Amino acid sequence: MKGRCIHPLLLILDKNKDLKIKQAYRETLSLLGEVYERNESVSITRLLFDDLELDHLKLASDPDLQISSEKYKRLKKYRKELLKKVPVQYVLGYSWFYDRKFRVAPDCLIPRPETEELIYNIKKENIAFESVLDIGTGSSCIAVSIKAEFPGAGVWAMEKFPGTLEIAQHNARVHNAEIHFVLDDILNPSYGEYPGYFDLIVSNPPYVRNSEKIHMHDNVHNFEHDEALFVDDSDPLVFYRAIRDFSLLKLKEGGTVFMEINEGLGNETALVFGDDYFTGTSIIKDIHNKDRFIKTTRNERKKTSR
């Protein structure tokens, strides 16, 4: 059986016991540059060095700084995973969202910067609420952030996958966020698990069509949780209809639904909430001027029961 081929740069670093941080930084950039674009290589390298508490900004003023053997071993481990195109957030075991650190793993999606705007827009539009439900909470980044920004609100979070729910609960404990978690599936919800009615329902449900995988990086569709990300092209709005039906029964009259959406399906998603049970449905663009969110209000004139 032939031995496994080892990258020559890794051999160079392995032989250097007294490696300078400056050299480690350059070698890491070069190594990652074979897999990632230049800007991404720089960003990832800086994330690695920040995690290792190695200040790359001091390299110019103090080029003789050394990297310890322990941190060097961790750096080697990180690089080997990154060369397999494992997302850097999974390599490090955490991601940042709304200036807070969240544990992540392949059991849950990596929080995206665009999703942070959901929190920003809730604050910007002065949405009044005392109770909120986050449907498909994942890492609980939305639920925890809402609780932190609106500490007086009662926050509930629904999650279908047990492994993901454990990560969500861990993040809530780390941030001392009191959140009521429910193991439940929005496509077949247990209505009795929740209080009477919510003032606000938020969600970042699966919305990427399978046909759109071709436009995504390998480290997304090869490593992130497919069921939490992708939907069939034949029924891409299945989760939005389910959220609509749930909202008819568990959202207060005059309450708000605020969701992230597929930028290519803005009008179609708005139509899901376009009947007499909702009013003021609007599409909100993100900082890149792409259709990113739907906001709608439960119509006080129509009621439904179960």
NORCORSUL-V659605 format. One record per helix or strand. SS is the DSSP state (hx for helix, st for strand). FROM is the first residue (numbers start at 1). TO is the last residue. Records with the same first field share a line. If there is no record, write none. Layout:
SS = FROM-TO ; FROM-TO
//
This chain:
hx = 8-15 ; 21-32 ; 38-51 ; 56-58 ; 69-82 ; 88-92 ; 113-124 ; 141-149 ; 162-174 ; 186-188 ; 191-193 ; 210-215 ; 218-221 ; 226-228 ; 233-235 ; 238-250 ; 266-272
st = 20-20 ; 66-66 ; 94-97 ; 100-103 ; 131-135 ; 154-159 ; 179-183 ; 198-203 ; 208-209 ; 230-231 ; 251-260 ; 278-285 ; 291-298
//
